[in-house]
Amino acid sequence: MITTSRLRRLTVGAALGAVAALALTACAFAGESAPAASEDGSLPTLTAGKLTIATGEPAYDPWVVDNDPSNQKGFESAVSYALAEKLGFSVDDVVWVRSTFDSAIAPGPKDWDLNIQQFSVTDERKQAVDFSSPYYTTSQAVVTSDSSAAANATTIDELKGYTVGVMSGTTSYTVAAEELGTDKLSVFNNNDDVVLAFQSGQIDAFVIDLPTAFYLANAELDGGKILGQFADTTGGDQLAYVLPKGSELTDPVSKALDELRADGTLDELQKTWLSEAVDVPVLG
C-alpha cells in the first residue's frame, strides 16, 4: 500500500521536506565557492566548460531510462541534452551527479548547476531556490490494472461506463468531471483513499497526474497500467529545473527552454518519451 507521505513526495504538487532535512542540507556545502563567470564570457558554471546536472537516485522511466541519465534516453535526460546544446555545451560537456529530492529544494549552496527530477514550481519553494521556465505541464492520466473491468477501455466514451475514482478539490477532479461526467465518478478525500478503493475493487480505474501515475502503475499496483492521458493540461503543475538561489544561470537556462518550447522541441520530446515510448496515448 502506498503511504500518504510517499504519495505526497512523488506527486508533483509535493510539499517541502522536513525542517531538519532543510537545515542539514543548508550546511552540507557551506565550504564550497559559488560559480564565477569565465574570463572568456562563457556561462558561469560550477566547473568551467562543463554543465553539471543533478537528478535522483534512482531515476525512473520514463524520465530517465535504465537509471542512466547520460544515455540521452527518457524525457528528462533528452530535455537536458537539448538544453545543454542550446546553451553551447557538447554531449561530453554534460556531467551528471545525484541528489535527493528534499536536499535539492533546501536552502544553501549546491554541488550542481541544475537539478531535474519532476520538481513542481511553488511559491514556497521559490523562497529557497530558483526555478527555470517550465519544460513540462503535467497532464492527467487514467490508471487501472490488467485484472480490472476497465483494462481494455481505449476511449473517453468507453471509460464513462466504468466507476472511476478521483481525489476531491484537485485538477484531477476538474478534468475527470469535465471529460467523464459525474454519474459514475467516485470522489475521495485523498489519493491514499483512491488507491485503496481501487485495490479493494470499489472502483475500476482512477485519475491522477501523469508523473504519479507512472510511479503507481510501475511500482505500487499489481499489474498496473496507464490507459491514457487527457489532452487538456489546464491547471496542471509546471515542472522546471531547480537552480541555486540567485544563480546567474537562471535567466540563460529559462531563455534556452523558451526557445526549445517555441521551436517545438519540447513538444516532440514529450510525445516521444511520455506517450509513444511508454504507450500512454492521448485519450479521444
Number of C-alpha atoms within 10 A of each C-alpha: 9 15 10 12 12 11 18 16 16 19 22 22 19 16 16 18 15 10 10 9 13 20 14 14 20 19 12 15 13 11 8 11 11 14 17 13 14 13 8 6 7 12 21 20 21 20 16 14 16 19 25 19 24 24 24 19 14 13 18 18 21 21 23 24 19 14 18 17 26 17 13 17 20 26 23 27 23 22 23 22 21 21 22 21 15 17 17 13 17 15 15 9 17 17 16 16 15 17 19 14 20 15 19 31 28 25 20 20 21 26 20 24 24 29 28 23 25 25 24 23 22 16 7 11 18 14 12 18 19 21 27 22 20 18 23 21 15 22 23 27 27 25 30 29 21 13 12 16 15 21 18 14 17 15 14 15 13 12 22 17 14 18 19 27 29 29 23 15 12 15 21 24 22 17 24 24 15 10 17 18 12 15 12 16 20 18 18 17 11 15 23 19 17 23 26 14 18 22 18 9 12 15 24 23 28 26 27 27 24 26 19 20 25 24 18 22 17 16 12 14 18 14 13 21 21 25 23 23 25 21 14 13 17 13 15 21 22 20 23 24 27 29 26 25 19 11 18 17 19 20 14 14 21 19 17 19 26 16 15 19 17 11 11 11 16 22 14 13 17 20 17 16 22 22 16 12 15 15 14 21 20 19 18 12
